[in-house]
Amino acid sequence: MARFVVRRVVLLVAVLFAVTFLGFSAMNLLGDPLVNVVGVLAELDCEGIEAGLVEDTTVDAASRDCDTVAAAKAQYHLDQPVPVRYVLWVGDLATGDFGTSFQNDQPVSQVIREKLPETLILLVMAQIVSLGVAIPWGVIAAYRANRAFDRGSTVASFGLLSVPNFALGVVLLYLLALRWQVFPSAYEGDNLGGLVFSMVLPAVTLGLPLAASYQRLLRTDLITTLQEDFVHMARAKGLPPLRIMFRHALRPSMFSVITVFGVSTGALIGGSLVVEQIFGIPGIGREIVTAVVRDDFPVVLAIVMLVACTFVVLNFVVDLLYSWLDPRVRAR
């Protein structure tokens, strides 16, 4: 087991390096960050002004502008090549320093600390909703395979998978918040109870389509598992059907669900960009949309890297769960 974990950790570090370097390089090469810091001053030919090659009637003002540009370059390391800036950025990142926002000079780490809890609560609740719905739904559908309930489940699951998050969110918001007033129509984050309660509709919006995906996978794997010899042996011993299903068949049928659980994290985070806007949740998804509109380079980069690293780490955890569910995986 230890050797398996070491191999996975080495692979994890390599993937994180590749993800962070490619992401950092892409963000730096797509545009000039200096323009987002000092605006049109970035177009000044400061070298020409200093050498006296550029004629300007307001030399003193131009010199002051050039001093502003030089200070911005030094502050954000924009006078260094991209590989050097990447090393400096990773070094700061290791100490918890994500840089400073271009818009308000606020530390990006503070922005993330303020916005991250809402998004984490939303994602955790969405996964709880999806698994809480999918597991009993998939078990019943597999137990009643090719019957009326199973056929109805197929129609319902494909319907949920075909509905976009924003459309489902608007429908739920209108029916359950505005019309029937079961849930609040606006975000209430003054206390933990109000925060969780106001997250129910967004979590259901994200979780139901995912539950449909889990249900289809679990149903298919359970039907296959129920045909295995060890299940027939359990039936021959006279074990109750529920014990056979949950004690013997469910665990080996969870591989596909666990795989999608890790991969679906990226889809959930992507869906939260829209859902947080619909329900007015001040989370990471809403913040990155605002940062993109404002060209706030450090905030966008920090959130993108945070999401990418979370995705990679969760898939590492999925590999460990594989080895727990089936020890044969460790030998691969």
Disulfide bonds with the S-S distance in Angstrom:
none
